[in-house]
Amino acid sequence: MAARYEIFGTVATGFEAAREAFAENFAREGDYQETGASFAAFRHGRCVVDLWGGFANSARTRKWTRDTLCNVWSTTKGISATAVAILVDRGVFSYEDKVASLWPEFAHGDKERVTVAQILSHQAGLPGFAEPTSVEDQLDWFGCCTKLARQRPVWEPGTATSYHAMTYGWLVGEIVRRATGKSIGRFIHDEIAKPLDADLFVGLPESADARAAEMLAPKRMIDASDLPLPPAARMALTNPQQNPLAPNTRAWRAAEIPAANGQASAMGLARMYAALAGGGSLDGTTLLSREGVARMTRPATSNGRQDMFLGFVDSWGMGMALNTPGIYGPNARAFGHSGWGGSFACADPDAGVAIGYVCNQMGPELVGDPRTAGLCKAILDCAARA
């Protein structure tokens, strides 16, 4: 069945099953059948999988290439978390610092004690906007930051956890901007993407626009208003409800939305996570110290606290999703981040494995895309036998 679909690229000896798993996603029927995608993996700093196939547009007239970029939605959060981890590693600020010490206006609304750690681990009580906000409003950096600075938390910060689906990006990004004088998109370019030669963008330059895939809406949309969520968690999805086709506009791509508008290739994601899996370094470039990686991936809570939105228990480090739900294979020490529609990137430091995957046919589920489990299993099984 998979032989009908032409897959390009290479796999190392012993990783042939990864090619089969990737090809099967094109052959499958239903919500998760690929249109275009790429898949990359490293083991102990060596590229073992570099695959791509399909089409970069709905008309199927533009072939997917090795360097096709894709809007990766919340997979962007792992990149943004790494930017913060670099600054913590350099001693610019600490996770325990109060956000208001960097961003004084943030103290309004009884938020003077909120820490950087609480922002990164979705404990700040700002899971969505309280003021009316449109999809277009999200393109206004200072408008979004101003709203969040004056907003009151919907729970006492540090006492509960609920995924800050979009607000995470402006909160984290403004911390970076205040600390460095650079936008987070520029910081990511200068300190992560360029040193690693990794295709990772938050704020896509117009010169790279032709490489961006057309995103395809889920074949079956889930109505966020129907989800059985407490009101605080529901804030993350409904004001505004995201438009899956917004990433196809130049305005969205040009903006910096560090929770959701990262443009990346699978190889770009895999290279960043390969550095993290290798203790912070890849190909002679060091992003973080080993302790910096460890700090970023320690559990933020350890008392059985459940994320009100996602349902996972104690699943957050400092912006990285921890593998307590088993999304990224059997190792609880694995970590990464996934995005709406199916993209993901992860690292298993014990196996020395890093994976990046991007696709333009979005799946409908917010959690539990079957492509993630299948691709992770294929790589990790191959690595265990190698």
KALINKA-V117995 format. One record per residue. RES is the residue in three letters. SS is DSSP state (alpha for helix, beta for strand, coil for the rest). PHI is phi in whole degrees, -180 to 180 (999 if undefined). OMEGA is omega in degrees with one decimal (999 if undefined). Layout:
BEGIN
res-><RES;RES>
ss-><SS;SS>
phi-><PHI;PHI>
omega-><OMEGA;OMEGA>
END
This chain:
BEGIN
res-><MET;ALA;ALA;ARG;TYR;GLU;ILE;PHE;GLY;THR;VAL;ALA;THR;GLY;PHE;GLU;ALA;ALA;ARG;GLU;ALA;PHE;ALA;GLU;ASN;PHE;ALA;ARG;GLU;GLY;ASP;TYR;GLN;GLU;THR;GLY;ALA;SER;PHE;ALA;ALA;PHE;ARG;HIS;GLY;ARG;CYS;VAL;VAL;ASP;LEU;TRP;GLY;GLY;PHE;ALA;ASN;SER;ALA;ARG;THR;ARG;LYS;TRP;THR;ARG;ASP;THR;LEU;CYS;ASN;VAL;TRP;SER;THR;THR;LYS;GLY;ILE;SER;ALA;THR;ALA;VAL;ALA;ILE;LEU;VAL;ASP;ARG;GLY;VAL;PHE;SER;TYR;GLU;ASP;LYS;VAL;ALA;SER;LEU;TRP;PRO;GLU;PHE;ALA;HIS;GLY;ASP;LYS;GLU;ARG;VAL;THR;VAL;ALA;GLN;ILE;LEU;SER;HIS;GLN;ALA;GLY;LEU;PRO;GLY;PHE;ALA;GLU;PRO;THR;SER;VAL;GLU;ASP;GLN;LEU;ASP;TRP;PHE;GLY;CYS;CYS;THR;LYS;LEU;ALA;ARG;GLN;ARG;PRO;VAL;TRP;GLU;PRO;GLY;THR;ALA;THR;SER;TYR;HIS;ALA;MET;THR;TYR;GLY;TRP;LEU;VAL;GLY;GLU;ILE;VAL;ARG;ARG;ALA;THR;GLY;LYS;SER;ILE;GLY;ARG;PHE;ILE;HIS;ASP;GLU;ILE;ALA;LYS;PRO;LEU;ASP;ALA;ASP;LEU;PHE;VAL;GLY;LEU;PRO;GLU;SER;ALA;ASP;ALA;ARG;ALA;ALA;GLU;MET;LEU;ALA;PRO;LYS;ARG;MET;ILE;ASP;ALA;SER;ASP;LEU;PRO;LEU;PRO;PRO;ALA;ALA;ARG;MET;ALA;LEU;THR;ASN;PRO;GLN;GLN;ASN;PRO;LEU;ALA;PRO;ASN;THR;ARG;ALA;TRP;ARG;ALA;ALA;GLU;ILE;PRO;ALA;ALA;ASN;GLY;GLN;ALA;SER;ALA;MET;GLY;LEU;ALA;ARG;MET;TYR;ALA;ALA;LEU;ALA;GLY;GLY;GLY;SER;LEU;ASP;GLY;THR;THR;LEU;LEU;SER;ARG;GLU;GLY;VAL;ALA;ARG;MET;THR;ARG;PRO;ALA;THR;SER;ASN;GLY;ARG;GLN;ASP;MET;PHE;LEU;GLY;PHE;VAL;ASP;SER;TRP;GLY;MET;GLY;MET;ALA;LEU;ASN;THR;PRO;GLY;ILE;TYR;GLY;PRO;ASN;ALA;ARG;ALA;PHE;GLY;HIS;SER;GLY;TRP;GLY;GLY;SER;PHE;ALA;CYS;ALA;ASP;PRO;ASP;ALA;GLY;VAL;ALA;ILE;GLY;TYR;VAL;CYS;ASN;GLN;MET;GLY;PRO;GLU;LEU;VAL;GLY;ASP;PRO;ARG;THR;ALA;GLY;LEU;CYS;LYS;ALA;ILE;LEU;ASP;CYS;ALA;ALA;ARG;ALA>
ss-><coil;alpha;alpha;alpha;coil;coil;beta;beta;beta;beta;beta;coil;coil;coil;coil;alpha;alpha;alpha;alpha;alpha;alpha;alpha;alpha;alpha;alpha;alpha;alpha;coil;coil;coil;coil;coil;coil;coil;coil;beta;beta;beta;beta;beta;beta;beta;beta;coil;coil;beta;beta;beta;beta;beta;beta;beta;beta;beta;beta;coil;coil;coil;coil;coil;coil;coil;beta;coil;coil;coil;coil;coil;beta;beta;beta;coil;beta;coil;coil;alpha;alpha;alpha;alpha;alpha;alpha;alpha;alpha;alpha;alpha;alpha;alpha;alpha;alpha;coil;coil;coil;coil;coil;coil;coil;coil;beta;alpha;alpha;alpha;alpha;coil;alpha;alpha;alpha;alpha;coil;coil;coil;coil;coil;coil;coil;beta;alpha;alpha;alpha;alpha;alpha;coil;coil;coil;coil;coil;coil;coil;coil;coil;coil;coil;coil;coil;coil;coil;alpha;alpha;alpha;alpha;coil;alpha;alpha;alpha;alpha;alpha;alpha;alpha;alpha;alpha;alpha;coil;coil;coil;coil;coil;coil;coil;coil;coil;coil;coil;coil;coil;coil;coil;coil;alpha;alpha;alpha;alpha;alpha;alpha;alpha;alpha;alpha;alpha;alpha;alpha;alpha;alpha;coil;coil;coil;alpha;alpha;alpha;alpha;alpha;alpha;alpha;alpha;alpha;alpha;alpha;alpha;alpha;coil;coil;coil;beta;beta;beta;coil;coil;coil;alpha;alpha;alpha;alpha;alpha;alpha;beta;coil;coil;coil;beta;coil;coil;coil;coil;coil;coil;coil;alpha;alpha;alpha;coil;coil;coil;coil;alpha;alpha;alpha;alpha;alpha;alpha;alpha;alpha;coil;coil;coil;coil;coil;coil;coil;alpha;alpha;alpha;coil;alpha;alpha;alpha;alpha;alpha;coil;coil;coil;coil;coil;coil;beta;beta;beta;beta;coil;alpha;alpha;alpha;alpha;alpha;alpha;alpha;alpha;alpha;alpha;alpha;alpha;coil;coil;coil;beta;beta;coil;coil;beta;beta;coil;coil;coil;alpha;alpha;alpha;alpha;alpha;alpha;alpha;coil;coil;coil;coil;coil;coil;coil;coil;coil;beta;coil;coil;coil;coil;coil;coil;beta;coil;coil;beta;coil;coil;coil;coil;beta;beta;alpha;alpha;alpha;coil;coil;coil;coil;coil;coil;coil;coil;coil;beta;beta;beta;beta;coil;coil;coil;coil;coil;beta;beta;beta;beta;beta;coil;coil;coil;coil;beta;beta;beta;beta;beta;beta;beta;coil;beta;coil;coil;coil;coil;coil;coil;coil;coil;alpha;alpha;alpha;alpha;alpha;alpha;alpha;alpha;alpha;alpha;alpha;alpha;alpha;alpha;alpha;alpha;coil>
phi-><999;-69;-67;-70;-112;-81;-109;-106;110;-135;-133;-73;-56;98;-114;-61;-64;-68;-63;-64;-64;-67;-63;-63;-69;-78;-85;-62;-107;101;-61;-112;-74;-69;-102;-146;-165;-140;-148;-138;-150;-123;-134;50;81;-112;-69;-115;-141;-149;-129;-157;-176;87;-130;-94;-146;-67;-75;59;-108;-120;-72;-69;-123;-59;-106;-62;-100;-142;-68;-104;47;-74;-60;-57;-61;-66;-68;-64;-63;-68;-60;-64;-60;-62;-68;-64;-62;-86;80;-68;-157;-119;-63;-83;-64;-73;-58;-65;-70;-100;-135;-56;-62;-66;-67;-60;72;63;-114;-65;-103;-66;-101;-58;-60;-67;-64;-66;-104;64;-109;-80;79;-126;-72;-160;-78;-83;-82;-54;-142;-102;-57;-66;-60;-69;-81;-98;-57;-70;-64;-66;-65;-65;-59;-70;-65;-95;-79;-87;-63;-92;-146;-65;-53;93;-101;-152;-133;-154;-52;-92;-57;-113;-63;-47;-65;-71;-63;-67;-65;-72;-59;-63;-64;-66;-79;-117;80;-111;-65;-65;-63;-66;-62;-61;-61;-74;-109;-124;-65;-67;-61;-90;53;-117;-76;-140;-135;-121;100;-83;-66;-60;-64;-100;-61;-66;-87;-80;-73;-76;-79;-113;-61;-54;-68;-137;-85;-96;-82;-60;-69;-92;-72;-78;-120;-66;-55;-63;-71;-64;-55;-66;-115;-109;-137;-94;-79;-71;-100;-63;-96;-56;-64;-85;-97;-63;-63;-64;-63;-75;-69;-110;-128;-71;-98;-154;-118;-61;-109;-148;-97;-60;-65;-60;-63;-63;-66;-64;-72;-65;-62;-66;-65;-93;83;113;-132;-150;51;83;-102;-108;-87;-141;-74;-59;-67;-63;-65;-63;-62;-68;-112;-80;-61;-75;-133;-148;-124;76;-75;-99;-70;-64;-85;-88;87;-75;-106;45;-107;-119;-97;-90;92;-93;-80;-84;-92;-60;-79;79;-66;-106;102;-81;-84;-66;-86;-69;-154;169;-160;-117;-126;-53;101;135;-65;-162;-148;-156;-139;-116;-66;-73;-85;67;-110;-134;-134;-133;-148;-135;-151;-104;-85;-73;-85;-83;-80;-76;-138;101;-63;-66;-64;-60;-61;-67;-71;-62;-61;-61;-66;-68;-64;-64;-63;-67;-91;-72>
omega-><-177.5;-176.0;178.9;-171.8;-177.7;178.7;-179.0;175.9;-173.4;169.4;176.2;176.1;-177.8;-178.5;-179.0;179.9;177.5;176.0;-179.9;179.8;179.1;-179.8;-179.2;178.2;174.5;-176.7;-178.0;177.4;174.2;-170.3;-169.9;175.6;-177.0;162.8;174.2;-177.5;169.6;-167.4;-179.6;178.7;176.0;170.4;-177.8;174.8;-179.7;178.1;179.8;178.5;177.5;-170.1;173.8;178.7;175.9;-170.5;-177.0;177.4;-175.7;179.3;179.6;177.4;-178.8;-176.8;173.0;179.1;-178.4;-176.1;174.0;177.9;-176.4;172.4;-171.7;177.5;-170.1;170.1;174.3;-174.9;178.4;176.8;179.4;177.8;178.4;175.7;178.4;-179.1;177.4;-179.2;175.7;-179.8;-179.8;178.6;179.5;171.4;178.7;176.0;-177.6;-178.8;173.9;178.6;-177.3;177.2;176.1;-171.7;-170.1;-178.5;-178.1;-179.2;179.9;176.6;177.5;179.0;-174.2;-177.4;179.5;-178.2;174.4;179.5;-179.9;174.5;-174.1;-176.5;171.0;179.6;-168.5;-179.7;179.0;-171.8;178.0;178.9;172.1;179.2;178.8;-174.8;178.0;174.7;-179.7;178.7;-177.8;178.3;-176.4;-175.7;-173.9;176.0;179.7;-179.6;179.7;177.4;-176.7;179.2;-177.3;-175.7;175.1;176.2;178.8;165.9;177.4;-176.2;179.9;-176.6;-179.7;-179.1;172.6;-173.2;176.7;-166.3;-179.2;-174.5;175.2;-173.0;-179.3;179.1;179.4;-176.9;179.5;173.4;178.8;-178.2;-179.4;-176.8;-171.9;-172.6;177.7;170.2;-178.9;176.6;177.7;179.6;178.6;178.5;-173.4;-169.1;179.1;-172.1;-176.4;180.0;-178.1;-173.5;-175.6;177.4;178.7;-178.0;162.4;-167.6;-173.5;176.2;-177.9;-179.8;179.9;-173.3;-177.8;179.1;-174.7;177.7;170.3;177.4;-179.1;-176.9;174.4;179.1;179.9;-177.0;175.4;178.9;-176.7;-177.9;-179.7;-176.7;-179.0;-176.1;171.2;-175.6;-178.6;179.0;-177.9;178.8;-174.8;-171.5;-164.6;-175.6;3.6;167.0;-171.8;177.2;-176.8;-179.3;178.6;-179.6;178.7;179.4;177.3;-178.2;178.5;-176.7;-177.3;-178.0;171.3;177.9;-164.7;172.1;-164.9;-175.6;173.1;172.6;-174.5;166.2;176.2;179.9;177.8;177.6;-177.6;179.7;178.2;-178.7;174.2;175.1;-179.5;178.8;-179.2;178.4;175.6;-174.8;174.4;175.1;177.4;177.5;-179.9;174.2;-172.5;168.0;175.3;178.9;176.9;175.6;-179.2;179.1;-176.9;-172.2;172.1;178.3;177.9;176.0;-178.7;-175.8;179.6;-178.9;-178.9;172.2;-174.7;-178.3;-172.2;-179.0;-179.3;-177.7;177.7;-170.4;-177.2;163.1;177.2;-179.9;176.1;173.0;177.2;-169.4;178.3;176.2;-179.8;-178.8;-172.8;179.1;-172.0;-173.7;-179.5;-180.0;174.7;-179.3;178.7;173.4;178.5;-178.6;176.2;176.4;173.0;-179.6;174.6;171.3;-177.0;177.0;170.5;-173.8;179.9;177.1;-176.4;-173.2;172.3;-175.1;170.4;-177.6;176.1;-178.7;178.7;174.1;-177.5;171.8;-173.7;-171.4;175.0;178.9;171.1;176.6;-175.4;179.1;179.6;-177.1;-177.0;-178.5;177.0;-179.0;-178.5;-178.8;-175.7;175.7;178.1;-179.6;-179.5;-179.3;-174.5;999>
END
